[in-house]
Amino acid sequence: MLKQSKKYLQKELENLKKNDVVELQNLIKYHSDLYYNKNEPIISDFEYDNLLKKLETLEKRFNISQKQSQKVWSDIKQSTFKKVKHTKPMISLDNTYNETELRDFDKRVSKLVSNMEAKKSSILDETEKIKLIKKIKNQTNLEELHKNLKKYSDLNKLDKIHQGDNKKYQEKNIKYTIEYKFDWVWIELIYDKWKLIQAITRWNWIEWEDVTENIMQIINIPKKIEYKNYLEIRWEIIMPISIFEILNKQAKTLGTKIFSNPRNAASWSIRLLDTQITKSRKLKFFAYDLANYDNFLISPSLTLPQMEREISYFQVIKFLEKLWFEISNFFEICKNIEILINKIINFDKITKKQDFEIDGLVIKVNNIDLWDKIGKTEHHPRYAIAYKFPAEIVTTKILNVEHQIWRTGTITPVANLEEVNISWAMIKRATLHNYEEVANLDIRLWDSVFIKRAWEVIPKIISVVKEWRIKGVKKILPPNVCPSCGAKISKDDEKVRYYCSNHSNCLVQIEEQLIFAVWKNWFDIDWLWEKQIKLFLKKWIIKDLSDIFNIKNKQKDILDFEWFQEKSVTKLVDNIELAKKVKIDRLLASLGIPWVWKKTAKILSKLFISDDILLNFKISFEELEKLEDIWPEIAKNVLLFFDNQKNIEFLKKLTKVLKIKFESNQNIDIKELQKEKFFNKKVCITGSFENYKRDDLVEILEKKWWRFVSSITKKTDFLLAWEKAWTKLEKAQSLWVKILNLNEFL
């Protein structure tokens, strides 16, 4: 079935014929069963929607009477839970993936509303016309005849006015709400006389499973509310990603069921007979809909805020929030479709780092009065639509795995895949992060897998389609020796990191280190790029970073290479000469010491006042650890680097060719510094300073071993304030932060 699905996903719609309909119908039925019954889908939502839309088009094109595309469920299997009839069927939402489809949705809604208004007015007009025609035919009084003829003429004019109103209504902007689309497990909670009396989950859209006992274990579901009347609220069950990861880690250790994704884990958790296990899963719920809008809206006890003329979905959901129901933390109202589309375009500016998965956004007409009038199909309501994030998750196959070496020697697995289109990019590779992640997901060669590219540049594998695993496939294991230099691979104690310790002779590590060092944030050598570095290493022009700064002696050799010309070589040499003048913090960051980046290098740079200190580093682990942002792992890495004699020899070569600019010319005694009143104190700056720029003050501050912070909090020690200090000064005073003036600071 997976192979057949892929075949139809690749086929263009115009190439499909009538005899493809039955096969597509069987595929949709099969995938619906996997999704709704077994919680084990083998294709992504995007791929399922793609197949469904092709089937819908074909069934319409060939006038197929039995439309599988209009059935939103497969033959749902029996479960052990009690079945309950629900008051209002829950149907799926139609999906869209781009701006054009959203605008088409808006046009459809506007047309339905305007047609409805036009039809209403034209029925009234036609009734009046029929009555008048009868009167005119039977009229004998001349005066009355003139009156009725005038009325008939006025009605014709009114027809034209209605047509104009209809056109204006079509042009009128329809308000929409926008919120997260969770695509998790649906639950309906029933309240009566202030209490939660029942919880039911979807079984087959007509009947539900009674899971009240399990749902009572969920902390964020109110068991009592300040609302007396009968109320049916629909929710999505969420399992936080952090809980899902812990659950699978425990399952791996105990040898129990491992879940492919948080949704499946959540669905399984609410159907457990042991309610205490459900409680331990720490599920969350978000309210998103009502099943009994009519009763809710006419309820005499309803205390909604001042309702507009139209009954607002936004206000109803906000009212639920006031009853202590948790709702989507992204929930807004838009005046028209263009504002809504703009929000979607700029959605990457809204925080997406939630502890739960979302797969899109739900758009609804805000005026609930219009919902029944706009109507629904057998499959979906016409007043709402789901905007799915474009092709984030798709299925593909692992062809082989490469063991990638990084500049610090760390080795990570990278999967080569069957090429697949995801988020409009052709993807052939995906990160596997580390070998523990591979083991946790039980990923093997030739597995069919789901890959995800949600707001990330590099796709990653999120789960395996184990039902399609070939017998005898090999596990993916860390290599015993380095793929580059053949040195034995080591593993960090109590960590997931595998690495090659042959830092000075491993070609790939040297390449990566040099590419990193000449980067714009460190030595910033223009015209020296990855391609040139690899060539120079291969041709023995350079062996390490120090050789780069002697490259002017190799100009003749470089000119012999195929694509080098005198002008470009001269430019390269000039740029290297300029780069010889380097600040100590940039040099430290370029050395590739693990975890020593720009900020950390800036802090460490204060410890070095000369080449001699650089070559004879004597600071202890305890002293380093007490410095700002130098945690034990960084301190350990710094000491390991300066304790290695090969690194010291390398630094000696660098000091001979570089002109290093040091932060200070005074010896630093950390023990004495730590006794200072202001050592490591957090200082914020505000106001205008006549003779100083802010950067100058920050530099002075850092030289004094104070810590600059950009905002005021309870943890801020001092605020340096001068003229025109407003907001920050007020906040500092309210938090009792000590205020310094410029004289005290200097």
ZASERO-976183 format. One record per residue (C-alpha): x, y, z; residue in three letters. Coordinates in steps of 0.2 Angstrom, whole numbers, plus 5000, padded with zeros to 4 digits. Example, Ala and Ser with C-alpha at 12.3 -4.5 7.8 and 13.67 -1.06 7.14 Angstrom:
5062; 4978; 5039; ALA;
5068; 4995; 5036; SER;
//
This chain:
5000; 5000; 5000; MET;
5014; 5012; 5004; LEU;
5022; 5009; 4986; LYS;
5004; 5012; 4978; GLN;
5002; 5028; 4989; SER;
5019; 5035; 4983; LYS;
5014; 5031; 4965; LYS;
4998; 5041; 4966; TYR;
5007; 5055; 4976; LEU;
5019; 5057; 4961; GLN;
5006; 5056; 4947; LYS;
4999; 5073; 4941; GLU;
4980; 5075; 4942; LEU;
4978; 5077; 4924; GLU;
4986; 5060; 4920; ASN;
4973; 5051; 4932; LEU;
4959; 5041; 4924; LYS;
4942; 5034; 4929; LYS;
4950; 5017; 4933; ASN;
4961; 5025; 4946; ASP;
4946; 5030; 4957; VAL;
4943; 5013; 4964; VAL;
4962; 5011; 4969; GLU;
4962; 5029; 4977; LEU;
4946; 5025; 4986; GLN;
4954; 5009; 4994; ASN;
4970; 5019; 4998; LEU;
4960; 5032; 5007; ILE;
4950; 5019; 5017; LYS;
4966; 5010; 5021; TYR;
4975; 5025; 5028; HIS;
4960; 5031; 5037; SER;
4959; 5015; 5046; ASP;
4978; 5016; 5051; LEU;
4975; 5034; 5057; TYR;
4959; 5033; 5067; TYR;
4959; 5015; 5073; ASN;
4977; 5010; 5075; LYS;
4985; 5027; 5078; ASN;
4999; 5020; 5066; GLU;
4999; 5031; 5050; PRO;
5012; 5027; 5037; ILE;
5010; 5043; 5027; ILE;
5010; 5061; 5033; SER;
4995; 5072; 5034; ASP;
5001; 5082; 5019; PHE;
5002; 5066; 5009; GLU;
4985; 5060; 5015; TYR;
4977; 5077; 5010; ASP;
4985; 5076; 4993; ASN;
4978; 5059; 4990; LEU;
4961; 5064; 4996; LEU;
4960; 5080; 4985; LYS;
4965; 5070; 4970; LYS;
4951; 5057; 4974; LEU;
4938; 5071; 4977; GLU;
4942; 5079; 4960; THR;
4941; 5062; 4951; LEU;
4924; 5057; 4960; GLU;
4917; 5074; 4954; LYS;
4924; 5073; 4937; ARG;
4917; 5056; 4933; PHE;
4901; 5058; 4943; ASN;
4904; 5044; 4955; ILE;
4889; 5040; 4966; SER;
4898; 5031; 4980; GLN;
4910; 5045; 4986; LYS;
4923; 5038; 4998; GLN;
4930; 5056; 4999; SER;
4915; 5062; 5008; GLN;
4916; 5049; 5022; LYS;
4926; 5055; 5036; VAL;
4928; 5038; 5045; TRP;
4933; 5020; 5040; SER;
4925; 5005; 5048; ASP;
4929; 5010; 5066; ILE;
4933; 4994; 5076; LYS;
4925; 4990; 5093; GLN;
4933; 4996; 5109; SER;
4931; 4991; 5127; THR;
4924; 5008; 5133; PHE;
4905; 5011; 5135; LYS;
4897; 5020; 5119; LYS;
4888; 5036; 5121; VAL;
4878; 5045; 5108; LYS;
4883; 5063; 5105; HIS;
4871; 5078; 5101; THR;
4881; 5085; 5087; LYS;
4892; 5076; 5074; PRO;
4910; 5081; 5074; MET;
4916; 5082; 5056; ILE;
4934; 5086; 5050; SER;
4940; 5103; 5043; LEU;
4945; 5106; 5025; ASP;
4963; 5110; 5023; ASN;
4973; 5123; 5013; THR;
4991; 5125; 5011; TYR;
4993; 5143; 5003; ASN;
4987; 5161; 5001; GLU;
4978; 5158; 4985; THR;
4967; 5144; 4993; GLU;
4964; 5155; 5008; LEU;
4957; 5169; 4997; ARG;
4947; 5157; 4988; ASP;
4939; 5151; 5004; PHE;
4935; 5169; 5008; ASP;
4927; 5172; 4991; LYS;
4916; 5156; 4994; ARG;
4911; 5162; 5011; VAL;
4907; 5180; 5005; SER;
4897; 5172; 4990; LYS;
4887; 5161; 5001; LEU;
4882; 5175; 5013; VAL;
4878; 5187; 4999; SER;
4868; 5174; 4989; ASN;
4858; 5170; 5005; MET;
4854; 5189; 5008; GLU;
4849; 5191; 4990; ALA;
4838; 5176; 4990; LYS;
4829; 5182; 5005; LYS;
4825; 5199; 4998; SER;
4821; 5193; 4981; SER;
4808; 5181; 4988; ILE;
4799; 5195; 4997; LEU;
4799; 5206; 4981; ASP;
4792; 5192; 4970; GLU;
4778; 5188; 4982; THR;
4773; 5207; 4982; GLU;
4774; 5207; 4963; LYS;
4762; 5192; 4961; ILE;
4749; 5200; 4973; LYS;
4750; 5217; 4963; LEU;
4749; 5208; 4946; ILE;
4732; 5200; 4952; LYS;
4726; 5217; 4958; LYS;
4731; 5226; 4942; ILE;
4722; 5212; 4931; LYS;
4706; 5214; 4941; ASN;
4707; 5233; 4944; GLN;
4692; 5244; 4938; THR;
4696; 5260; 4947; ASN;
4708; 5270; 4937; LEU;
4715; 5279; 4952; GLU;
4719; 5263; 4961; GLU;
4726; 5256; 4945; LEU;
4739; 5270; 4944; HIS;
4744; 5267; 4962; LYS;
4747; 5249; 4959; ASN;
4756; 5251; 4943; LEU;
4768; 5264; 4953; LYS;
4770; 5251; 4966; LYS;
4775; 5238; 4953; TYR;
4788; 5250; 4946; SER;
4795; 5253; 4963; ASP;
4797; 5235; 4966; LEU;
4807; 5233; 4950; ASN;
4818; 5247; 4956; LYS;
4820; 5239; 4973; LEU;
4826; 5223; 4964; ASP;
4840; 5233; 4956; LYS;
4844; 5241; 4973; ILE;
4845; 5223; 4981; HIS;
4857; 5218; 4967; GLN;
4868; 5233; 4972; GLY;
4867; 5229; 4990; ASP;
4871; 5211; 4986; ASN;
4887; 5217; 4977; LYS;
4891; 5228; 4992; LYS;
4889; 5214; 5004; TYR;
4901; 5203; 4993; GLN;
4914; 5217; 4995; GLU;
4911; 5218; 5014; LYS;
4925; 5211; 5024; ASN;
4921; 5196; 5034; ILE;
4929; 5194; 5051; LYS;
4939; 5178; 5055; TYR;
4947; 5171; 5070; THR;
4964; 5162; 5070; ILE;
4971; 5150; 5082; GLU;
4983; 5135; 5084; TYR;
4978; 5118; 5075; LYS;
4983; 5104; 5087; PHE;
4977; 5089; 5077; ASP;
4978; 5079; 5093; TRP;
4964; 5068; 5101; VAL;
4946; 5075; 5102; TRP;
4937; 5075; 5119; ILE;
4920; 5082; 5124; GLU;
4917; 5087; 5142; LEU;
4899; 5089; 5148; ILE;
4895; 5100; 5162; TYR;
4878; 5102; 5171; ASP;
4874; 5112; 5187; LYS;
4892; 5118; 5189; TRP;
4900; 5101; 5189; LYS;
4909; 5090; 5176; LEU;
4897; 5075; 5174; ILE;
4904; 5066; 5158; GLN;
4919; 5065; 5146; ALA;
4918; 5056; 5130; ILE;
4930; 5054; 5115; THR;
4927; 5051; 5097; ARG;
4924; 5034; 5092; TRP;
4915; 5035; 5075; ASN;
4908; 5053; 5074; TRP;
4891; 5046; 5079; ILE;
4895; 5037; 5095; GLU;
4908; 5041; 5108; TRP;
4918; 5032; 5121; GLU;
4915; 5036; 5139; ASP;
4932; 5040; 5147; VAL;
4926; 5050; 5162; THR;
4936; 5041; 5175; GLU;
4952; 5044; 5165; ASN;
4949; 5062; 5161; ILE;
4945; 5066; 5180; MET;
4964; 5063; 5182; GLN;
4969; 5078; 5171; ILE;
4975; 5092; 5182; ILE;
4971; 5107; 5170; ASN;
4952; 5101; 5167; ILE;
4941; 5111; 5179; PRO;
4929; 5099; 5189; LYS;
4918; 5113; 5194; LYS;
4914; 5129; 5185; ILE;
4904; 5146; 5188; GLU;
4891; 5141; 5176; TYR;
4875; 5132; 5181; LYS;
4867; 5127; 5164; ASN;
4870; 5112; 5153; TYR;
4886; 5114; 5143; LEU;
4896; 5103; 5130; GLU;
4914; 5109; 5127; ILE;
4925; 5101; 5115; ARG;
4944; 5100; 5118; TRP;
4960; 5093; 5111; GLU;
4971; 5082; 5122; ILE;
4989; 5086; 5122; ILE;
5004; 5077; 5128; MET;
5019; 5089; 5131; PRO;
5034; 5084; 5120; ILE;
5045; 5084; 5136; SER;
5034; 5071; 5144; ILE;
5033; 5061; 5128; PHE;
5052; 5060; 5127; GLU;
5053; 5054; 5145; ILE;
5039; 5041; 5142; LEU;
5048; 5033; 5127; ASN;
5065; 5033; 5137; LYS;
5057; 5023; 5151; GLN;
5048; 5012; 5138; ALA;
5065; 5008; 5130; LYS;
5073; 5004; 5147; THR;
5058; 4993; 5152; LEU;
5055; 4985; 5135; GLY;
5037; 4991; 5134; THR;
5028; 5000; 5120; LYS;
5037; 5014; 5111; ILE;
5026; 5027; 5103; PHE;
5030; 5035; 5086; SER;
5024; 5052; 5091; ASN;
5015; 5062; 5106; PRO;
4998; 5061; 5098; ARG;
4998; 5042; 5098; ASN;
5004; 5042; 5116; ALA;
4990; 5054; 5121; ALA;
4977; 5044; 5113; SER;
4983; 5028; 5121; TRP;
4985; 5036; 5138; SER;
4966; 5041; 5139; ILE;
4960; 5023; 5134; ARG;
4970; 5014; 5148; LEU;
4960; 5005; 5161; LEU;
4972; 5010; 5175; ASP;
4968; 5028; 5178; THR;
4983; 5031; 5189; GLN;
4994; 5028; 5173; ILE;
4983; 5041; 5164; THR;
4987; 5053; 5178; LYS;
5006; 5050; 5177; SER;
5006; 5055; 5159; ARG;
5003; 5073; 5163; LYS;
4991; 5077; 5148; LEU;
4984; 5094; 5145; LYS;
4968; 5100; 5137; PHE;
4964; 5115; 5126; PHE;
4946; 5121; 5124; ALA;
4941; 5125; 5106; TYR;
4923; 5123; 5102; ASP;
4905; 5120; 5109; LEU;
4893; 5107; 5104; ALA;
4878; 5116; 5111; ASN;
4879; 5134; 5105; TYR;
4861; 5137; 5103; ASP;
4857; 5133; 5122; ASN;
4873; 5142; 5128; PHE;
4869; 5158; 5118; LEU;
4851; 5159; 5124; ILE;
4854; 5154; 5142; SER;
4847; 5167; 5154; PRO;
4862; 5165; 5166; SER;
4875; 5169; 5152; LEU;
4885; 5184; 5157; THR;
4895; 5187; 5142; LEU;
4903; 5204; 5140; PRO;
4893; 5217; 5130; GLN;
4889; 5207; 5115; MET;
4890; 5214; 5098; GLU;
4875; 5213; 5086; ARG;
4883; 5198; 5078; GLU;
4886; 5183; 5090; ILE;
4905; 5182; 5091; SER;
4915; 5165; 5092; TYR;
4930; 5175; 5099; PHE;
4919; 5182; 5113; GLN;
4912; 5164; 5117; VAL;
4929; 5156; 5118; ILE;
4936; 5171; 5129; LYS;
4921; 5168; 5140; PHE;
4926; 5150; 5142; LEU;
4943; 5156; 5147; GLU;
4935; 5166; 5161; LYS;
4927; 5150; 5167; LEU;
4945; 5144; 5169; TRP;
4946; 5133; 5154; PHE;
4963; 5133; 5145; GLU;
4962; 5139; 5127; ILE;
4975; 5141; 5113; SER;
4988; 5154; 5118; ASN;
4988; 5160; 5100; PHE;
4970; 5166; 5097; PHE;
4966; 5182; 5088; GLU;
4953; 5190; 5078; ILE;
4956; 5198; 5060; CYS;
4945; 5211; 5052; LYS;
4947; 5203; 5035; ASN;
4956; 5190; 5025; ILE;
4971; 5200; 5020; GLU;
4975; 5204; 5038; ILE;
4974; 5186; 5042; LEU;
4985; 5181; 5028; ILE;
4998; 5194; 5034; ASN;
4998; 5186; 5051; LYS;
5001; 5169; 5043; ILE;
5015; 5176; 5032; ILE;
5023; 5183; 5048; ASN;
5020; 5168; 5059; PHE;
5038; 5164; 5061; ASP;
5039; 5180; 5071; LYS;
5027; 5173; 5084; ILE;
5035; 5161; 5096; THR;
5033; 5143; 5090; LYS;
5044; 5135; 5103; LYS;
5029; 5127; 5113; GLN;
5031; 5111; 5123; ASP;
5018; 5103; 5111; PHE;
5016; 5100; 5093; GLU;
5005; 5110; 5081; ILE;
5002; 5107; 5063; ASP;
4994; 5122; 5057; GLY;
4981; 5136; 5061; LEU;
4962; 5135; 5061; VAL;
4952; 5149; 5053; ILE;
4934; 5152; 5057; LYS;
4920; 5165; 5053; VAL;
4918; 5175; 5069; ASN;
4900; 5178; 5067; ASN;
4891; 5162; 5074; ILE;
4874; 5167; 5067; ASP;
4881; 5164; 5049; LEU;
4888; 5147; 5053; TRP;
4871; 5137; 5049; ASP;
4867; 5149; 5035; LYS;
4884; 5146; 5027; ILE;
4882; 5127; 5030; GLY;
4893; 5112; 5028; LYS;
4896; 5097; 5017; THR;
4896; 5079; 5023; GLU;
4915; 5081; 5026; HIS;
4918; 5098; 5033; HIS;
4910; 5115; 5038; PRO;
4910; 5129; 5025; ARG;
4913; 5142; 5038; TYR;
4930; 5136; 5044; ALA;
4946; 5129; 5036; ILE;
4963; 5123; 5042; ALA;
4979; 5131; 5036; TYR;
4992; 5117; 5037; LYS;
5010; 5122; 5038; PHE;
5017; 5117; 5020; PRO;
5023; 5099; 5019; ALA;
5032; 5099; 5035; GLU;
5031; 5080; 5038; ILE;
5033; 5067; 5024; VAL;
5038; 5049; 5022; THR;
5054; 5043; 5013; THR;
5067; 5029; 5015; LYS;
5085; 5029; 5022; ILE;
5097; 5023; 5009; LEU;
5113; 5024; 5019; ASN;
5121; 5033; 5034; VAL;
5137; 5044; 5034; GLU;
5147; 5047; 5050; HIS;
5150; 5066; 5050; GLN;
5166; 5073; 5058; ILE;
5165; 5090; 5066; TRP;
5179; 5103; 5070; ARG;
5180; 5097; 5088; THR;
5181; 5079; 5083; GLY;
5163; 5075; 5087; THR;
5155; 5061; 5076; ILE;
5137; 5062; 5072; THR;
5126; 5051; 5060; PRO;
5118; 5059; 5045; VAL;
5105; 5049; 5034; ALA;
5105; 5049; 5015; ASN;
5087; 5048; 5009; LEU;
5077; 5044; 4994; GLU;
5074; 5062; 4987; GLU;
5058; 5070; 4993; VAL;
5050; 5087; 4992; ASN;
5047; 5095; 5009; ILE;
5042; 5114; 5011; SER;
5046; 5117; 4993; TRP;
5064; 5110; 4994; ALA;
5071; 5094; 4988; MET;
5078; 5084; 5003; ILE;
5091; 5071; 5002; LYS;
5099; 5071; 5019; ARG;
5093; 5072; 5037; ALA;
5101; 5074; 5054; THR;
5100; 5059; 5066; LEU;
5108; 5070; 5080; HIS;
5118; 5057; 5089; ASN;
5119; 5038; 5091; TYR;
5108; 5038; 5107; GLU;
5094; 5046; 5097; GLU;
5096; 5033; 5083; VAL;
5094; 5019; 5096; ALA;
5079; 5027; 5105; ASN;
5070; 5028; 5088; LEU;
5076; 5011; 5083; ASP;
5081; 5018; 5066; ILE;
5089; 5005; 5054; ARG;
5096; 5005; 5036; LEU;
5082; 5005; 5023; TRP;
5068; 5009; 5035; ASP;
5054; 5020; 5029; SER;
5053; 5035; 5040; VAL;
5044; 5051; 5044; PHE;
5055; 5067; 5042; ILE;
5050; 5084; 5048; LYS;
5056; 5102; 5043; ARG;
5046; 5112; 5055; ALA;
5053; 5129; 5055; TRP;
5071; 5122; 5054; GLU;
5083; 5122; 5040; VAL;
5090; 5105; 5042; ILE;
5076; 5091; 5042; PRO;
5076; 5078; 5055; LYS;
5069; 5060; 5056; ILE;
5055; 5059; 5069; ILE;
5049; 5041; 5068; SER;
5050; 5025; 5059; VAL;
5036; 5016; 5049; VAL;
5040; 4999; 5057; LYS;
5026; 4990; 5048; GLU;
5036; 4992; 5032; TRP;
5053; 4986; 5039; ARG;
5062; 4973; 5028; ILE;
5068; 4958; 5037; LYS;
5087; 4958; 5041; GLY;
5090; 4976; 5040; VAL;
5105; 4982; 5049; LYS;
5106; 4993; 5065; LYS;
5115; 5010; 5064; ILE;
5130; 5009; 5076; LEU;
5144; 5021; 5079; PRO;
5160; 5017; 5070; PRO;
5175; 5009; 5079; ASN;
5188; 5020; 5070; VAL;
5187; 5038; 5063; CYS;
5181; 5038; 5044; PRO;
5194; 5051; 5040; SER;
5210; 5046; 5049; CYS;
5207; 5029; 5055; GLY;
5211; 5033; 5074; ALA;
5201; 5024; 5087; LYS;
5184; 5032; 5092; ILE;
5182; 5037; 5110; SER;
5166; 5041; 5120; LYS;
5163; 5054; 5133; ASP;
5159; 5046; 5150; ASP;
5140; 5048; 5155; GLU;
5137; 5057; 5138; LYS;
5131; 5053; 5121; VAL;
5146; 5061; 5112; ARG;
5157; 5050; 5101; TYR;
5173; 5058; 5095; TYR;
5190; 5056; 5086; CYS;
5204; 5062; 5098; SER;
5217; 5064; 5084; ASN;
5214; 5082; 5083; HIS;
5231; 5087; 5075; SER;
5232; 5074; 5062; ASN;
5213; 5071; 5056; CYS;
5211; 5079; 5039; LEU;
5193; 5082; 5041; VAL;
5195; 5090; 5058; GLN;
5209; 5101; 5052; ILE;
5198; 5107; 5037; GLU;
5183; 5111; 5048; GLU;
5194; 5120; 5061; GLN;
5202; 5131; 5047; LEU;
5185; 5135; 5039; ILE;
5179; 5140; 5056; PHE;
5194; 5151; 5060; ALA;
5194; 5161; 5045; VAL;
5175; 5165; 5047; TRP;
5170; 5183; 5047; LYS;
5167; 5183; 5066; ASN;
5185; 5178; 5070; TRP;
5200; 5182; 5057; PHE;
5188; 5187; 5044; ASP;
5199; 5183; 5029; ILE;
5190; 5187; 5013; ASP;
5194; 5177; 4997; TRP;
5199; 5162; 5008; LEU;
5184; 5150; 5007; TRP;
5180; 5132; 5010; GLU;
5185; 5127; 4992; LYS;
5202; 5135; 4993; GLN;
5206; 5128; 5011; ILE;
5203; 5110; 5005; LYS;
5214; 5113; 4990; LEU;
5228; 5121; 5000; PHE;
5228; 5106; 5012; LEU;
5228; 5093; 4998; LYS;
5242; 5102; 4989; LYS;
5252; 5104; 5006; TRP;
5252; 5123; 5004; ILE;
5246; 5124; 5022; ILE;
5245; 5111; 5037; LYS;
5237; 5122; 5050; ASP;
5231; 5140; 5054; LEU;
5249; 5147; 5056; SER;
5253; 5142; 5038; ASP;
5239; 5153; 5032; ILE;
5248; 5168; 5038; PHE;
5264; 5163; 5028; ASN;
5255; 5160; 5012; ILE;
5263; 5175; 5003; LYS;
5279; 5163; 5002; ASN;
5268; 5151; 4992; LYS;
5261; 5163; 4979; GLN;
5271; 5155; 4964; LYS;
5264; 5138; 4969; ASP;
5246; 5144; 4970; ILE;
5247; 5152; 4953; LEU;
5251; 5135; 4945; ASP;
5233; 5129; 4951; PHE;
5220; 5129; 4937; GLU;
5208; 5143; 4942; TRP;
5220; 5155; 4951; PHE;
5225; 5171; 4943; GLN;
5238; 5184; 4949; GLU;
5225; 5197; 4954; LYS;
5215; 5185; 4965; SER;
5230; 5178; 4973; VAL;
5237; 5196; 4977; THR;
5220; 5200; 4984; LYS;
5220; 5185; 4995; LEU;
5238; 5188; 5002; VAL;
5233; 5207; 5006; ASP;
5218; 5201; 5016; ASN;
5228; 5188; 5025; ILE;
5241; 5202; 5030; GLU;
5227; 5213; 5036; LEU;
5220; 5198; 5047; ALA;
5237; 5197; 5056; LYS;
5231; 5211; 5068; LYS;
5219; 5202; 5079; VAL;
5211; 5205; 5096; LYS;
5214; 5192; 5109; ILE;
5196; 5187; 5111; ASP;
5194; 5183; 5092; ARG;
5210; 5173; 5093; LEU;
5203; 5163; 5108; LEU;
5186; 5160; 5099; ALA;
5195; 5154; 5083; SER;
5205; 5140; 5092; LEU;
5190; 5128; 5092; GLY;
5190; 5125; 5111; ILE;
5173; 5116; 5114; PRO;
5160; 5128; 5121; TRP;
5172; 5144; 5119; VAL;
5162; 5155; 5108; TRP;
5161; 5174; 5106; LYS;
5154; 5179; 5124; LYS;
5165; 5166; 5133; THR;
5181; 5171; 5123; ALA;
5177; 5189; 5128; LYS;
5177; 5185; 5147; ILE;
5193; 5174; 5145; LEU;
5202; 5187; 5135; SER;
5204; 5198; 5151; LYS;
5216; 5185; 5159; LEU;
5228; 5187; 5145; PHE;
5240; 5202; 5144; ILE;
5254; 5196; 5134; SER;
5261; 5182; 5123; ASP;
5270; 5175; 5138; ASP;
5254; 5173; 5148; ILE;
5245; 5165; 5132; LEU;
5259; 5152; 5132; LEU;
5260; 5149; 5151; ASN;
5242; 5148; 5156; PHE;
5242; 5146; 5175; LYS;
5224; 5149; 5181; ILE;
5216; 5135; 5191; SER;
5200; 5126; 5188; PHE;
5192; 5133; 5204; GLU;
5197; 5151; 5199; GLU;
5190; 5149; 5181; LEU;
5174; 5142; 5187; GLU;
5170; 5158; 5198; LYS;
5171; 5169; 5182; LEU;
5155; 5175; 5174; GLU;
5147; 5161; 5163; ASP;
5161; 5149; 5165; ILE;
5153; 5133; 5170; TRP;
5163; 5117; 5174; PRO;
5163; 5110; 5157; GLU;
5170; 5126; 5149; ILE;
5183; 5127; 5163; ALA;
5188; 5109; 5160; LYS;
5190; 5111; 5141; ASN;
5200; 5127; 5143; VAL;
5212; 5119; 5154; LEU;
5214; 5103; 5143; LEU;
5218; 5114; 5128; PHE;
5232; 5124; 5138; PHE;
5239; 5108; 5146; ASP;
5242; 5100; 5129; ASN;
5260; 5103; 5123; GLN;
5255; 5101; 5105; LYS;
5243; 5116; 5107; ASN;
5256; 5126; 5115; ILE;
5268; 5123; 5101; GLU;
5255; 5128; 5089; PHE;
5252; 5144; 5099; LEU;
5270; 5148; 5098; LYS;
5270; 5147; 5079; LYS;
5254; 5159; 5079; LEU;
5262; 5172; 5091; THR;
5277; 5173; 5078; LYS;
5266; 5178; 5064; VAL;
5252; 5187; 5072; LEU;
5250; 5205; 5080; LYS;
5239; 5201; 5095; ILE;
5230; 5215; 5103; LYS;
5227; 5212; 5122; PHE;
5213; 5219; 5133; GLU;
5225; 5225; 5147; SER;
5243; 5226; 5152; ASN;
5240; 5222; 5170; GLN;
5242; 5205; 5178; ASN;
5225; 5198; 5184; ILE;
5224; 5190; 5201; ASP;
5207; 5182; 5201; ILE;
5208; 5178; 5220; LYS;
5210; 5197; 5223; GLU;
5197; 5202; 5211; LEU;
5184; 5191; 5219; GLN;
5186; 5201; 5235; LYS;
5181; 5217; 5225; GLU;
5164; 5224; 5230; LYS;
5158; 5225; 5211; PHE;
5166; 5209; 5204; PHE;
5153; 5200; 5193; ASN;
5139; 5212; 5198; LYS;
5125; 5215; 5185; LYS;
5124; 5233; 5178; VAL;
5111; 5240; 5167; CYS;
5114; 5257; 5158; ILE;
5101; 5271; 5154; THR;
5100; 5289; 5149; GLY;
5111; 5301; 5139; SER;
5130; 5303; 5143; PHE;
5137; 5319; 5136; GLU;
5155; 5313; 5133; ASN;
5152; 5294; 5132; TYR;
5144; 5282; 5120; LYS;
5135; 5267; 5127; ARG;
5148; 5255; 5119; ASP;
5162; 5265; 5128; ASP;
5153; 5263; 5145; LEU;
5150; 5244; 5142; VAL;
5169; 5242; 5138; GLU;
5174; 5251; 5154; ILE;
5161; 5241; 5163; LEU;
5168; 5224; 5157; GLU;
5186; 5229; 5160; LYS;
5181; 5232; 5178; LYS;
5174; 5214; 5178; TRP;
5156; 5220; 5180; TRP;
5143; 5211; 5170; ARG;
5132; 5222; 5157; PHE;
5114; 5217; 5156; VAL;
5102; 5226; 5144; SER;
5086; 5225; 5155; SER;
5081; 5228; 5173; ILE;
5075; 5213; 5183; THR;
5076; 5208; 5202; LYS;
5093; 5201; 5199; LYS;
5100; 5217; 5193; THR;
5113; 5224; 5205; ASP;
5115; 5242; 5199; PHE;
5108; 5254; 5186; LEU;
5120; 5267; 5179; LEU;
5108; 5282; 5175; ALA;
5111; 5300; 5169; TRP;
5101; 5313; 5159; GLU;
5084; 5308; 5151; LYS;
5083; 5292; 5161; ALA;
5064; 5287; 5161; TRP;
5057; 5269; 5161; THR;
5072; 5259; 5167; LYS;
5075; 5272; 5181; LEU;
5057; 5270; 5187; GLU;
5057; 5251; 5186; LYS;
5074; 5251; 5195; ALA;
5067; 5261; 5209; GLN;
5051; 5250; 5210; SER;
5063; 5235; 5212; LEU;
5075; 5243; 5224; TRP;
5089; 5242; 5212; VAL;
5104; 5253; 5218; LYS;
5106; 5268; 5206; ILE;
5124; 5274; 5201; LEU;
5128; 5291; 5193; ASN;
5143; 5293; 5181; LEU;
5155; 5299; 5195; ASN;
5152; 5284; 5206; GLU;
5154; 5272; 5191; PHE;
5170; 5280; 5185; LEU;
//
